[in-house]
């Protein structure tokens, strides 16, 4: 079988390539892409039997890639840190999943499933297509935050604001809980941009659904539902006002 690996982290694709050599020598990796657009082109060009696909990537999620691809005849195995409900949904669908960090035995089982599907008659992907459209909506409402001892899954709607401190980002939730992750604010800006969030300062992203007041004096502040007053920078003010207007007019 031929396979294509798509993940924005080079270390992840390199590790998966090595694991496949050990657990599935009959699988030939014909292309590796750390950019989803390049991965899309490689799939169309090479028509692999098997696709290992990350979900959360910059510029294009795994779900969006499959939507752009349209009809496809390969088995899709998601490599993802994803919530358990979605994992169970994928488990009974035409695709499989591997939860990062990838386990050797689970990888072997996933490839075995793809092998059996290849031997069988041409599969019907319509059920899977409906499934990933449904789960895409779920994925957009949840966020997996990496911590020192694992992952914390939070509902996006519960995020009041995010604040950066060098290479760390603090999530302030409506429950008053604070979660610090070792990721930059920019890594979350694109994920949240289409979900009613707005970057109003180099160090701050706010959830417009939790905006209590816009204060124009003293340069401009956003007063949030948790009582915080967040400065709006001059560079970001026009974008903020435009997005605020779009919310009220939408």
C-alpha positions in Angstrom: 0.0 0.0 0.0 1.1 3.6 -0.6 0.7 6.3 2.0 0.9 10.1 2.3 1.6 11.7 5.7 0.3 15.3 6.3 1.1 17.1 9.6 2.4 20.6 10.1 5.0 19.3 12.6 8.1 17.7 10.8 9.0 15.7 13.9 5.6 14.1 13.8 5.8 13.0 10.2 9.4 11.8 10.7 8.4 9.7 13.7 5.4 8.3 12.0 7.5 7.3 8.9 9.9 5.4 11.1 7.1 3.7 13.0 5.5 2.6 9.7 8.9 1.1 8.6 8.9 -1.1 11.8 5.2 -2.0 12.0 4.0 -2.1 8.4 6.9 -2.8 5.9 4.3 -3.2 3.1 3.3 0.4 3.4 5.4 2.7 1.2 5.4 6.4 2.1 5.3 8.1 -1.2 5.0 11.7 0.1 5.3 13.7 3.3 3.8 17.2 3.6 4.2 19.6 6.5 2.0 22.1 4.7 -1.7 21.1 4.0 -1.9 22.8 0.6 1.1 20.9 -0.6 -0.4 17.7 0.9 -3.6 18.3 -1.0 -1.6 18.5 -4.3 0.3 15.3 -3.4 -2.9 13.4 -2.8 -4.4 14.5 -6.2 -1.1 13.6 -7.9 -0.3 10.3 -6.3 -3.7 8.9 -5.3 -2.5 7.0 -2.3 -4.2 4.0 -0.7 -3.7 5.4 2.8 -3.7 9.0 4.2 -2.4 9.9 7.6 -3.9 13.3 8.3 -3.5 15.8 11.2 -6.6 17.8 12.2 -5.3 21.1 13.7 -2.9 22.7 11.2 -2.3 26.3 10.3 -4.1 27.7 7.3 -6.2 24.6 6.7 -7.6 21.9 9.1 -7.7 18.2 8.2 -11.4 18.5 7.7 -11.1 21.4 5.3 -8.4 19.6 3.3 -10.8 16.7 2.8 -13.6 19.1 1.8 -11.3 20.6 -0.8 -10.3 17.2 -2.0 -13.9 16.2 -2.6 -14.3 12.5 -3.4 -11.4 10.4 -2.4 -10.7 6.6 -2.6 -8.1 6.3 0.2 -8.4 5.2 3.7 -8.1 8.2 6.1 -6.4 7.8 9.5 -6.5 10.9 11.6 -3.5 11.6 13.8 -4.8 13.9 16.4 -5.2 15.1 20.0 -9.0 15.0 20.0 -11.9 14.7 22.4 -13.1 11.2 23.3 -16.6 11.6 21.8 -15.2 12.4 18.4 -12.7 9.6 18.6 -15.5 7.1 19.2 -17.4 8.5 16.3 -14.5 8.0 14.0 -13.9 4.5 15.4 -17.2 3.2 14.0 -16.9 5.1 10.7 -15.0 4.4 7.5 -11.9 6.1 8.9 -9.7 5.4 11.9 -7.7 7.6 14.2 -4.5 7.7 16.1 -4.3 9.7 19.3 -1.0 11.5 19.8 1.5 10.4 21.0 1.0 7.5 18.6 1.1 4.0 20.1 2.8 1.3 18.0 0.0 -1.3 18.6 -2.7 1.2 17.7 -0.8 2.1 14.5 -0.5 -1.5 13.5 -4.2 -2.1 14.1 -5.2 1.0 12.1 -3.1 -0.1 9.2 -4.6 -3.6 9.4 -8.0 -2.1 9.1 -7.0 -0.1 6.1 -5.5 -3.3 4.6 -8.8 -5.1 5.0 -10.7 -2.3 3.5 -8.5 -2.4 0.4 -9.1 -6.1 0.0 -12.9 -5.6 0.2 -15.1 -4.0 -2.4 -14.8 -0.3 -3.1 -16.1 1.3 0.1 -18.9 3.8 0.3 -17.5 7.1 1.8 -20.8 8.9 1.9 -21.4 8.1 5.6 -17.9 9.2 6.5 -18.3 12.5 4.5 -21.5 13.2 6.5 -19.7 12.3 9.7 -16.7 14.6 9.3 -19.0 17.5 8.4 -20.9 16.9 11.6 -17.7 16.5 13.7 -16.1 19.6 12.1 -18.8 21.6 13.8 -18.0 19.9 17.1 -14.3 20.5 16.7 -14.9 24.2 16.1 -16.6 24.4 19.5 -13.8 22.7 21.5 -10.1 23.3 22.0 -7.4 20.9 23.2 -4.9 22.7 25.5 -1.6 20.9 26.1 -0.4 20.9 29.7 2.5 19.3 31.5 0.5 16.2 32.3 -1.7 15.8 29.2 -4.6 17.6 27.5 -7.4 19.7 28.8 -10.5 20.0 26.5 -12.5 23.2 26.9 -15.5 24.6 25.2 -14.5 27.6 23.1 -17.6 29.5 24.3 -16.2 29.4 27.8 -13.0 31.3 26.9 -13.3 35.0 28.0 -9.8 36.1 26.8 -6.3 35.0 26.1 -3.1 36.8 27.2 0.4 36.1 26.1 3.6 36.2 28.1 6.5 35.5 25.7 6.1 31.8 24.6 3.3 31.2 27.0 -0.5 31.9 26.7 -2.9 32.1 29.6 -6.6 31.2 29.0 -9.1 33.0 31.2 -12.3 31.1 31.4 -15.8 32.2 32.5 -15.5 29.8 35.5 -12.6 32.1 36.7 -10.2 29.2 36.0 -6.8 30.1 34.4 -4.9 27.7 32.2 -1.4 28.4 31.1 0.0 26.6 28.1 3.5 26.7 26.5 2.3 28.0 23.1 2.4 31.4 21.6 -0.7 33.6 21.2 -0.3 33.6 17.5 -0.8 29.8 17.3 -4.4 30.3 18.6 -5.2 33.5 16.7 -6.0 31.8 13.5 -7.9 28.9 15.1 -10.2 31.4 16.9 -10.4 34.2 14.3 -13.6 32.7 12.7 -15.2 32.0 16.1 -16.1 35.5 17.3 -12.6 36.2 18.8 -10.5 39.3 18.0 -6.9 40.1 18.7 -7.0 43.6 20.1 -3.4 43.9 21.3 -0.1 42.3 20.7 -0.7 40.4 24.0 -4.4 39.9 24.0 -7.2 38.1 22.2 -10.8 38.5 23.5 -14.0 36.6 23.0 -16.5 39.2 21.7 -19.3 37.1 23.2 -17.9 38.1 26.6 -17.4 41.7 25.8 -19.3 43.8 28.4 -18.3 47.3 27.3 -16.1 49.1 24.8 -14.6 52.1 26.5 -13.2 54.7 24.0 -11.4 56.9 26.5 -7.7 56.7 27.5 -6.8 55.1 24.1 -9.6 52.4 24.2 -10.4 49.5 26.4 -12.5 46.3 26.3 -14.2 45.5 29.5 -14.8 41.8 29.7 -17.4 39.7 31.6 -14.7 38.7 34.1 -14.2 42.4 35.0 -10.9 42.7 33.2 -10.1 45.8 31.2 -8.0 45.0 28.2 -6.2 47.7 26.3 -6.9 48.0 22.6 -3.8 49.0 20.7 -3.9 51.6 17.9 -2.9 49.1 15.3 -5.7 46.8 16.2 -8.5 49.3 16.9 -9.8 49.5 13.3 -10.0 45.7 13.0 -11.7 45.5 16.4 -14.4 48.2 15.5 -15.0 46.5 12.1 -15.5 43.1 13.7 -17.7 44.6 16.4 -19.8 46.2 13.8 -20.0 42.9 11.8 -21.2 41.1 15.0 -24.0 43.6 15.5 -25.0 43.7 11.8 -24.7 39.9 11.3 
